[in-house]
Amino acid sequence: VAISLGKVIAVYFASVFLYNWLLEIITFSAIALMIIYRIAFYFLEVLIFFVASPAVVIWAVISKRFDSIMHYIGRGAVLSITPILIVLSTYLYIFGQEILNMIYALIVGIIETTFVTPDATVGQTITVLAFVALGDAIMKAVYLIMGFVCIIKFNSWFYQMIGIKEGAMSDIAQTISDKTSALYSPIR
């Protein structure tokens, strides 16, 4: 009976270890795919921006709508900031994950030192370790949600936070263009 109980406990701990390991792999893969998606989407935006540039200029000249060129220049300014924001959002995710990981490790350490003592029974120890494994699974879900918010939604949040919208970027580009043309224009 003691040997079969030992095998059951060993299988339980092995399955919990494999479960946590697979959750880590799935979480890491999902975060890596979010980063790859963000970078690939940026390159696609840049490709479309440069392919469409001649068409936008020709259409603006033909239709005499020069404000569309300013809007397009504003979109280019937003695209030039995007790589910095991708790196910043990835760093923000890593930093936030480490902070959450440290807080979780502190809580788990307090729980384990409180409940897993030399006087604790095997059942109490297994129960505490089961709750720790459940907490690990919940933390992986929190990491995925935080990754989505930090990596995917960070750009729009950043532009909203500093008060820049794409329309505002074109207005800024128009203002700069007006000031520059007023300074260097031969016609006054």
C-alpha positions, 0 to 999 in steps of 0.5 A: 500500500505504501509503494502504491501511495508513493507512486501516486504522489510521484505521478501527481507531482510529475503531472503538476510539473509537466502542466506548469511547464506546458503552461509556460511554453504556451504563455511564452509562445503566445507572447512571442506571437503577439510581438511577431504580429506587432512587428509584422503588422508594422512592416505591412503598414510601412510597405503599404505606406510606401507603395501608396505614396505615389498614388496619394500624391498624384490623386492629391495633385489631380483633385487639388486636395493638398490636405490629404498629403498633409494627412499622409505625412502625419501618418508617416510621422506616426509610422516613424514613432511605431518601432520605438513604441513596439520596443517600449511596449515589449519592455513594459510587458517584461517589466510588468511581468517581473513585478507581478512574478515577484509579488506572486513569489512573495505571496506563495512564499508566505503561504508555503512557510505558513502552511507547509511545516514539519508538522503538516500532513501529506494531505495538507502539503498536497493541498497547498501545492495544488493551490500554488499550481492553480495560482500558477495557472491563473498567473499565466492567464494574467500574463497573457492578458497583460501581454495583449494590453501592453504589446497590442494596445500600447500604441493607441493608448500611448497616442491617446495619452499624449493627445495625438491622433492621426488627424492631429498628426496631419494638423501638426504636419500642416502647421510645420509645412505652413511655417516652412513655406512662409519662411522660404517661399520666394512669393510673399 
